[in-house]
Amino acid sequence: MTEIETIEAFERHLRGGNSFRNMVIQGLDLRGFTREIVAASLEGSVFMGCELEKEAFRAALLQGAVIFPPFEGLPYQPYRSRLYTIEEIYAGFDPARPETYAETPDARIYAHWVMQGRATPTSILETLAQRLHDHAVTDAMEELLAGDGKPRKVVAIMGGHSMLRGQPNYRIVATLARELTRRGFFMVSGGGPGAMEATHVGAWFARRSEVELDVALAMLAKAPSYKDREWLSRAFEVRTAFPLAPGDLSACASLGIPTWHYGHEPPNAFATSVAKYFANSVREEGLLTIATGGVIYSPGSAGTIQEIFQDACQNHYNTVGVVSPMIFLGSEFWTQTRPIYPLLTQLARGHEYGRYLRITDSVEEVVQALEDYDRAQAGRVISR
C-alpha cells in the first residue's frame, strides 16, 4: 500500500486526483482538508493517528476506511513517519549542565516507560501505543535502508556497552567503522555506548583525517564511561568541534538502533539516524536481520554473545534469505576469554555460513573479507 506521511505529499496527491483507495495516511493534521476528504474515494484507505473533523471522520467510516485515532497524553508519537535524530531525542540538553538530560524527550519517554510498567505495561492502550510506535519505526527504517532505489550495504558492529572511551579496542572499532564507511558500507549498531558509540564515531569521521579522529577520541576519553556525569556532554563537545558539513551527511551517515528497555544507557550522539524501540526483542532481531553485508563482533559480554547465536541461527537456517559473514575481532578474546568461536565453527560445519566465519585482530582483514563478500554477492546478482 502507498503511504502518505507529510502534508506536502497529501497535497501533491490531491492535485493528481481525489482517490485515496488502498492508501495509508499517517500522523497528519487533516482538519483543513474536510471538503477534499468528503469528496474523495476512500475505500480501503487507512488513517493512522490523523486529526480529522467530524464530517471527514464520518465520510471515511461510511466508505469503509480504517481509522486508528490519535493517542492523548503520551510523551512519544505512536504514528511516527520518520526515524529520530539526535537533535530531536536530545532536545533541551545543555552540555554545560549535564543534569538537563532529564528534560530531554529521551529521558521523559524512559521515565514514562518505567512508570507504565516497563516491558509489561498495565494498560492495554499503552501496550498498543508502544507496538504501533515500534512498527512505525521499523517502517521508517526500511525506507532509510532502501535508499533512492539503491539499497544500502549494511554492516553491523556488535560489542559491549562497557567498552571505555580511551581503551585500545574503542579506537580499533572507530577506525574500522571509519574505513568501512569510506568504502561505501552503511554502519549500524545497537545505538548505545561503548563499542556501539565507537562505531558511529568512526562513521562520523569518515571524511576527516587520522589526526582529527585522535583529537576527538582524546576529548571523549575525558569521560570514559556512560556512567560518568559528563559522558554525553563530551560527545556534544566533539560534535561541535567537528560538525558534519551538508555535503558530508550522506557520506558519514550511520544508524543507531537503541531501546528504552536499556534506558539507563543513553543513546550515543553520533548516529545520524536513530531507530529507538520499546521492545528489545524486536530491536535485536531486526538489527541482525538488516545487516545483510555482515556482522562484526568486537569484545562484549552476555548481550553480545546472545546476538552471536541469534545471528548464527539466522544463518544456520537461512531464515532471512541471506547468509552473511560473521567476523570476530579479537582472536584471544573469542578463543580464550569468551571461547565462542571454536563452538561456532563446529556448529557451522557443513553449512554455507561456515565459509563466512572469520576471526582476526586486523582491521585490514575485516575490510577485505567484507569487500570480497560484497563483490561475490554483486556477481551473483549479475549472473542471474
C-alpha positions in Angstrom: 0.0 0.0 0.0 1.2 3.5 -0.8 2.0 5.6 2.3 1.4 9.3 2.7 3.4 10.7 5.6 3.6 14.5 5.0 1.1 17.3 4.3 3.1 18.1 1.2 2.7 14.5 -0.1 -1.0 14.7 0.7 -1.5 17.9 -1.2 0.6 16.6 -4.1 -1.6 13.5 -4.3 -4.8 15.7 -4.2 -3.5 17.6 -7.3 -3.3 14.3 -9.2 -6.8 13.1 -8.3 -9.3 12.6 -5.5 -8.8 8.8 -4.8 -7.1 7.5 -1.7 -8.2 3.9 -2.2 -5.9 1.4 -0.6 -3.6 4.1 0.8 -2.2 4.6 4.3 -2.2 8.2 5.6 -0.1 8.5 8.7 0.1 11.1 11.5 -1.2 14.1 9.7 -3.4 17.0 10.8 -6.1 17.0 8.1 -8.6 19.3 9.7 -8.1 21.8 6.9 -9.0 19.2 4.2 -12.5 18.2 5.2 -14.1 19.2 1.8 -11.5 17.2 -0.2 -11.7 14.1 2.1 -15.5 14.1 1.8 -15.4 14.2 -2.0 -12.6 11.6 -2.2 -12.8 7.9 -2.9 -11.6 6.3 0.4 -12.4 2.6 0.0 -9.6 0.5 1.6 -7.8 3.6 2.9 -6.2 3.7 6.4 -5.9 6.8 8.6 -3.3 6.3 11.3 -3.3 8.9 14.0 -4.6 11.6 11.8 -6.6 14.6 13.0 -10.0 14.6 11.3 -13.0 16.9 11.6 -16.3 15.1 12.4 -17.6 15.4 8.8 -14.4 13.9 7.3 -14.4 11.2 10.0 -18.0 10.2 9.2 -17.3 10.2 5.5 -14.3 7.9 5.9 -16.2 5.5 8.1 -19.1 5.3 5.6 -16.7 4.4 2.8 -15.1 1.6 4.8 -11.9 3.3 5.7 -10.0 2.1 8.7 -9.3 4.8 11.3 -6.7 4.5 14.1 -7.3 7.5 16.3 -4.6 9.6 17.9 -3.5 8.8 21.4 -3.6 11.5 24.1 -1.1 12.3 26.9 1.9 10.3 25.6 5.5 11.7 25.5 6.0 10.0 22.2 4.2 9.8 18.9 3.0 6.2 18.1 2.4 7.0 14.4 5.8 8.4 13.6 6.6 8.9 9.9 10.4 9.2 10.3 13.3 8.0 12.4 14.6 10.0 15.3 17.5 12.4 15.1 20.0 13.2 17.9 18.7 16.8 17.8 15.1 15.6 18.4 15.9 12.9 21.0 18.2 15.3 23.0 16.2 18.5 22.5 16.7 20.7 25.6 20.0 19.2 26.6 22.6 21.7 27.6 26.2 20.3 27.5 27.3 22.8 30.2 24.6 21.4 32.5 24.6 17.6 32.2 21.6 17.3 34.6 19.4 18.8 31.8 19.4 15.3 30.2 16.4 14.7 32.4 14.5 17.3 30.5 15.0 15.7 27.1 12.4 13.6 25.2 14.6 10.5 25.5 14.7 10.8 29.3 11.0 11.7 29.6 10.0 8.7 27.4 12.1 6.4 29.5 10.5 7.7 32.7 7.1 7.2 31.2 8.0 3.6 30.2 9.2 2.8 33.7 6.0 4.4 35.2 3.8 2.4 32.9 5.3 -1.0 34.0 8.4 -1.3 31.9 8.2 -4.2 29.4 4.8 -5.3 30.7 2.5 -2.2 30.7 -0.5 -2.4 32.9 -2.6 -0.6 30.3 -3.7 -2.3 27.1 -3.7 1.2 25.4 -0.1 1.8 26.4 0.8 -1.7 25.1 -0.9 -0.9 21.8 0.7 2.5 21.6 4.2 1.1 22.1 3.6 -1.6 19.5 2.3 0.9 16.9 5.3 3.1 17.7 7.8 0.3 17.1 6.0 -0.7 13.9 6.3 2.9 12.6 10.0 3.0 13.5 10.6 -0.3 11.6 8.7 1.2 8.6 10.8 4.3 8.6 14.0 2.3 9.0 13.1 0.2 6.0 12.6 3.3 3.9 16.0 4.6 5.0 17.8 1.4 4.1 16.1 1.2 0.7 17.8 4.4 -0.2 16.9 6.1 -3.5 16.4 2.9 -5.4 19.8 1.5 -4.4 19.7 -0.4 -1.2 22.4 0.3 1.3 25.2 -2.1 2.0 24.5 -2.6 5.7 27.2 -3.9 8.1 26.7 -4.1 11.9 29.3 -3.9 14.7 28.3 -5.6 17.9 30.1 -5.2 21.2 29.9 -4.3 24.8 28.4 -1.2 26.3 31.1 -1.2 28.9 33.9 -0.7 26.4 35.5 2.5 27.7 36.5 5.6 25.6 40.3 5.7 25.6 40.7 1.9 25.5 42.6 0.4 22.6 39.5 -1.6 21.5 37.4 1.6 21.3 39.9 3.1 18.9 40.1 -0.1 16.8 36.3 -0.2 16.4 36.2 3.5 15.5 39.0 3.1 12.9 37.3 0.0 11.4 33.9 1.8 11.1 35.6 4.8 9.6 37.3 2.7 6.9 34.2 0.7 6.1 32.1 3.9 5.8 34.7 5.3 3.4 34.3 2.2 1.2 30.6 2.6 0.9 29.3 0.4 3.7 26.4 1.7 5.9 27.3 1.2 9.6 24.7 0.2 12.1 24.9 -0.7 15.8 22.7 -1.1 18.9 23.0 2.7 19.3 24.3 2.8 22.8 27.6 3.5 24.5 30.9 1.6 24.3 31.6 -0.3 21.1 28.3 0.9 19.7 29.3 4.5 20.1 32.8 3.8 18.6 31.0 2.5 15.5 29.2 5.8 14.9 32.2 7.9 15.9 34.1 6.1 13.1 31.4 6.8 10.5 31.1 10.5 11.7 34.9 10.9 10.9 34.8 9.1 7.6 35.8 12.4 5.8 38.3 13.6 8.4 41.9 12.8 9.0 43.6 10.4 11.4 44.8 13.4 13.4 41.3 14.8 13.8 40.0 11.4 14.9 42.7 11.2 17.5 41.9 14.6 18.8 38.2 13.7 19.1 39.0 10.4 20.9 41.1 12.3 23.4 38.2 14.7 24.0 35.8 11.8 24.5 38.2 10.0 26.9 37.8 12.8 29.5 34.5 11.0 30.4 35.3 7.3 29.6 32.1 5.6 30.8 28.4 6.3 30.1 28.1 6.4 33.9 30.2 9.5 34.1 28.3 12.7 34.6 29.8 14.4 31.5 29.7 11.4 29.1 27.0 13.0 26.9 28.5 16.5 27.3 31.8 15.4 25.9 30.1 13.8 22.9 28.3 17.1 22.1 31.7 18.9 22.5 33.1 16.7 19.8 30.1 17.2 17.6 30.5 21.0 17.9 34.3 20.8 17.2 33.9 18.5 14.3 30.4 19.1 12.7 29.2 17.4 9.6 29.0 19.7 6.7 25.9 19.4 4.5 27.9 17.6 1.9 29.1 15.1 4.5 25.7 14.0 5.7 25.3 11.2 3.2 28.9 10.0 3.2 29.1 9.9 7.0 25.6 8.5 7.7 25.0 5.7 10.2 22.1 4.2 12.0 21.8 3.5 15.7 19.1 1.1 17.0 18.8 1.5 20.8 16.0 0.7 23.1 14.2 2.2 26.1 14.5 -1.3 27.7 18.0 -0.1 28.5 17.0 3.4 29.0 19.6 3.9 31.7 22.2 3.8 28.9 21.5 7.0 26.8 21.9 6.7 23.0 25.2 7.8 21.7 25.2 11.2 20.0 27.0 10.2 16.7 24.4 8.2 14.8 22.8 10.4 12.1 19.6 8.4 12.3 18.1 6.7 15.4 15.6 3.9 15.4 14.7 3.6 19.0 12.4 0.8 20.2 10.4 -0.1 23.2 10.6 -3.9 22.5 14.2 -5.0 22.9 13.5 -8.4 21.2 12.2 -6.6 18.1 15.1 -4.3 18.1 17.8 -7.1 18.4 16.3 -9.4 15.8 15.7 -6.6 13.4 19.2 -5.2 13.8 20.7 -8.6 12.8 18.3 -9.1 10.0 19.1 -5.9 8.2 22.9 -6.4 8.4 23.0 -8.4 5.2 26.5 -7.2 4.5 27.9 -8.9 7.6 28.2 -8.6 11.3 31.4 -7.8 13.2 31.7 -8.9 16.8 34.1 -6.8 19.0 34.7 -7.9 22.6 31.5 -8.0 24.7 29.7 -9.9 27.3 26.3 -11.7 27.7 24.4 -9.4 25.4 26.9 -9.7 22.6 27.1 -13.5 23.0 23.3 -13.6 22.7 23.5 -11.7 19.5 26.1 -14.0 18.1 23.8 -17.0 18.5 20.8 -15.1 17.2 22.9 -14.3 14.1 24.1 -17.9 13.8 20.6 -19.1 14.0 19.5 -16.8 11.1 22.5 -18.1 9.1 22.2 -21.7 10.1 18.6 -22.0 8.9 18.8 -19.1 6.3 15.7 -17.6 7.7 16.2 -14.2 6.1 17.2 -15.4 2.6 20.8 -14.2 3.0 23.8 -16.0 4.6 26.2 -13.2 5.6 29.7 -13.0 7.2 30.2 -13.3 11.0 33.6 -11.8 11.8 35.1 -11.9 15.2 37.5 -9.1 16.1 39.9 -10.2 18.8 41.4 -13.7 18.4 42.4 -14.2 22.1 39.2 -12.8 23.4 36.9 -15.0 21.2 39.0 -18.2 21.7 40.2 -17.8 25.3 38.4 -15.2 27.3 35.0 -16.0 25.7 35.7 -19.2 23.7 32.7 -18.8 21.4 34.5 -19.1 18.1 35.6 -22.8 18.4 32.0 -23.8 19.2 30.6 -21.7 16.3 33.0 -23.3 13.8 31.9 -26.7 14.9 28.2 -25.7 14.7 28.7 -24.3 11.2 30.4 -27.4 9.8 28.7 -28.5 6.7 26.6 -25.3 6.4 27.1 -22.4 4.0 27.8 -19.8 6.7 30.9 -21.8 7.8 32.6 -20.3 4.7 31.9 -16.8 6.0 33.2 -17.2 9.6 36.4 -15.4 10.3 38.5 -14.4 13.4 41.2 -11.8 13.2 43.0 -8.9 15.0 43.4 -7.0 11.8 41.2 -4.1 10.7 42.5 -4.6 7.1 41.5 -8.3 7.1 37.9 -7.4 8.2 37.6 -4.8 5.5 39.0 -7.2 2.9 36.6 -10.0 3.9 33.6 -7.8 3.7 34.6 -6.3 0.4 35.2 -9.8 -1.0 31.8 -10.9 0.2 30.1 -7.8 -1.3 31.7 -8.4 -4.7 30.7 -12.0 -4.6 27.1 -11.1 -3.9 27.1 -8.5 -6.7 28.4 -11.1 -9.1 25.6 -13.5 -8.2 23.0 -10.8 -8.9 24.6 -10.0 -12.3 24.8 -13.7 -13.2 21.1 -14.1 -12.6 
